Amino acid sequence: MRQSLVVANWKMHGSAASAIALLQELLPVAAAASAEVAVCPPFVHLPLALQVTADSGIGVGGQNCSEHESGAYTGEVAASMLADLGCDWVILGHSERRQYFAESSELVAAKYSSVRATGLTPIVCVGETLQQREQGKAQEVVAGQLQVLMDSPLSASDVIAYEPVWAIGTGQTASPGQAQEMHGFIRQFLREHCGETAEQIRILYGGSVKAANAAELFGQEDIDGGLVGGASLDAAEFAAVINAA
């Protein structure tokens, strides 16, 4: 039985004061939850988040990392640095990284290899644009994004996050049926390439997840939780998402 997982992606939001206040409100919620909970704040707030959540059960992760271990890469952060800091997780290939920073699936795969070498748990994002969905290419696109990861066997602890690009920050959400259809497709893809490990890999839904739709989304057979953006910046809203999981 896969344990539900809810991950907060704060993106580029928050001050030190707001981060502390938000995390402190989440501590009792996460302590009482049956779902696993993690937060991914901006890099500058990682030490603070690790301090506030110490011994709480809330995991902390980065929103991105470099594919390089070290070197003259100004502005980059290595996966080993995140691990050394005490992080457990790192998000890879978020659609905003692919769209605004031209990250290819091959680059995401290189980052994945770097992350696996450190012991961090990767949350690899996949998903199609509205145009690709309307052209009937949604599964083809997602399969291509997954295929580049298959050079090395996925671990049972790895996490895949399906985020339809057209539902991120737009207020639109894939219907539970649409979300389950793609999650089922991803699960089958993993079965064909990873064997029995596919049953242990958690697949999250990301795309305007909020309190109002979380329970119905998480009730689908192959949806194991959520990668939550905007709603994770509101303690009450995110608490309701955690409880729904």
ABEGO torsion letter per residue (X at the ends): XBBBBBBBBAEBBEBAAAAAAAAAAAAAAAAABABBBBBBBBAAAAAAAAAAABGAGBBBBBABBBABABEBBBGBBBAAAAAAAGBABBBBGBAAAAAAAGBBAAAAAAAAAAAAAAGBBBBBBBEBBAAAAAAGAAAAAAAAAAAAAAABBBBAABBBBBBBAAABGAGBBBBAAAAAAAAAAAAAAAAAAAEAAAAABBBBBBGGBBAAAAAAAAABAABAEBBBBAAAABAAAAAAAAAAX
